[in-house]
Amino acid sequence: MATSVRAQGHAVDDQAFRLQLERNAIWNRMVAVGDRLPDLPLLEVDLGAIHLSRLRQTGPVVLLFIRHANSPECGAALRLYRDSLAPGLAALDAHLVAVSPQAAEPLAAVKRRHDLDFFVASDGRHALIDAFNLGFSSPGAGPTLGTGRSVLPFAAVVVADRSGIVRFTDVRADWSTRTSPSRILQAVR
């Protein structure tokens, strides 16, 4: 009897160890300092297609990954960054781009509701999210996103300089915590 309990204990420990390795592997594949910003188009809700390479020609690019327009945590982050980050970035000629896998129409509504004066863009095919390995499957997200896909990004901030080199990343599994605006501004400087 003691042997089978011990064997079960080892099986549980082995499974926990494998799960930990898989989790670590996910984090190790994500965007990192030194990576290049891919030249991918995003659909800005007011302007249409915008290209990251064109943005970075005129200043650093700060990418803020959000889930969708109805997320209370994302709404709070957008308001925080509108009030505490966007003015400082504008003074540094940097571009702030909120990126979501959601269709453009609901994102346009959130941009107006929160009176956002920075880019809000749809990555409906999650090309940028995939390029940075920031996405995870969320089976119930399809109807909310309105794109026929069910991939959400981790809460993330990515800063790239004018040459397209990533200079700062902060990726979080917990949407209720945010990267402080002062850390982002420091990375841009």
N, C-alpha and C positions, 0 to 999 in steps of 0.2 A: 504494500500500500504506500509506504513512504517513497519507494522508488518511482511509482507512477506520479505522485505529487511533485517530486523533484523533476521528473521528465517534463511534466506540464509547465513547471516554473521555467525551465530552460527554453521551452518552446515559446512561452510568452516573452521572455527576455530576447530571444532571437528575433521574434517578430517586431518588438519595439526597436531593436537595433536596426533592422532593415528599414523600418519606417523613418527612423532618424536619418539614415543615410540618404533615403529618397528625398526627404525634406531639404537636407543640406545640398544635394545635387541641384535642386531647383534654384536655390539662392545663388549657387556658384555659376549658373548659366545666365543669370540676369545681366543687364547692362552694367558696365563698370567704368570707372575712371580710365581714360585712355582709349576707349572705344570711339569709333567714328559715328557721327550723326548721319543716318541714312537720308538720302535725298528722296523722300517720299511725299506725294501730295496728300494733303488732308482737306476735308471739306469744311471750310469756315462757314458758320451759319449765316453770316451776312454777306460775305465777299465771294463765296464759291471756293474754287480750288486755290490753295496756297501751298507753296513749296518751301520746305525747310531750308534748302540751299539759298533761296532768294532772301529769306528772312535773315539768315546769318550774315549775309553780305552787308547788312546795315547795322548789325549789333549782335551780341550774344543772344541765345535762345534759351528760355526757361520753359520746360514742358512739365505741366502739372496733370497727372493722370487721374481721372475721376471715373466713377462707375456710370452714373446716369443722372438725369435731371431730377428724379424723384427721391434721390438718396438724401436724407437729412444731414448725414455726415459730410457729404460732398457739398451740399448747399452752405453749410457752416464754413467749410474750407474756402469756398469761392468768395464768400463775404469777407473772411479774414484776409485773404490775399488781395482782394479788391482794395481794402482799407489800409493794410499794413505793408504790402509788397509792391503793388502796381505803381504807386507814385515814385518809389525809390528806383524801380527798374526803368521807368520812363526817363528819369534824370541820368541814368547810365546808358541810354539808348539801347536798352535790352528789350526783347520781346517776350511777353508772357502768353503762353498758349495752353489753355485747358483742353485736354484731349480725352474723349470718351468714345467707347464703341457704339454708343447709341446713335440712332438716326438723327439727322440734322434738325428736323422740325421741333421735337421736344427740347433739344438743346438751345434752339433759338428762343424758346419760351423762357427757359431758365436764365438766359443771358439778359433778356428784357426784365424779368421779374426781379433780378438782383442788380440791375443797372450796371452790368459789367462793361468796362471800357477797354478790355483786352480781348484777344482772340479766343473764341470758343469753337472747337473743331471736332467734327465727327471722323472717327477712324472705323467706319462701319464694317470694313473687311478685316479689321484689326491687323493691318500690315505693319504699322509702327509698333503696336503692342507686341506682335510676334517677333519683329526684328530685335526688340529689346528683351524678349523672353519674359514679359511681364504679365502674360495672360494665364488665366486658369479657367477651367470649365465650370460653369454655373448653370446646371440643367434648367432651372426655372427662369432664367434671365431673358430668354428669347422674346417673349411677348413685350416685355418692358423695353428692350433695346430696339425692337421694331426693324431689325435687319435680317432676321432669319437665322441668326447665330446666337450662341449662348456662351460667349467668352467675355469675362470681365478682367480688368487689370488690377494688380495690386495697387495700393495707395503708393504713389511714387512721384518724386520730383527729379528731373534730369536737367542739368545745366550744361550747355555746349558753348564753346567760344566761337569767335568769328571764323576760325579755320575749320570748324566742324568737329573738334575734339571734345569729348565729354570730360568735363572738369569736376563734376560733382554728381553724385547720385544718393538718393535716400529712398529706399524701398521698404514699405511696412506692410505687414499682414493685417494690422489692426487699423481700420478706417477711422476710429475715433481719435487717433493721435495724428498730429500734423507736424511737418517740418517747419521750424520757426522761420519767419520771414528774415530775421537777421542772419541766420545761417545761409539762406539762399542769396541774400545781397552780398554777403562776404564772398561766396563762391563766384559771383558775377564779377566782383571787383578784381 
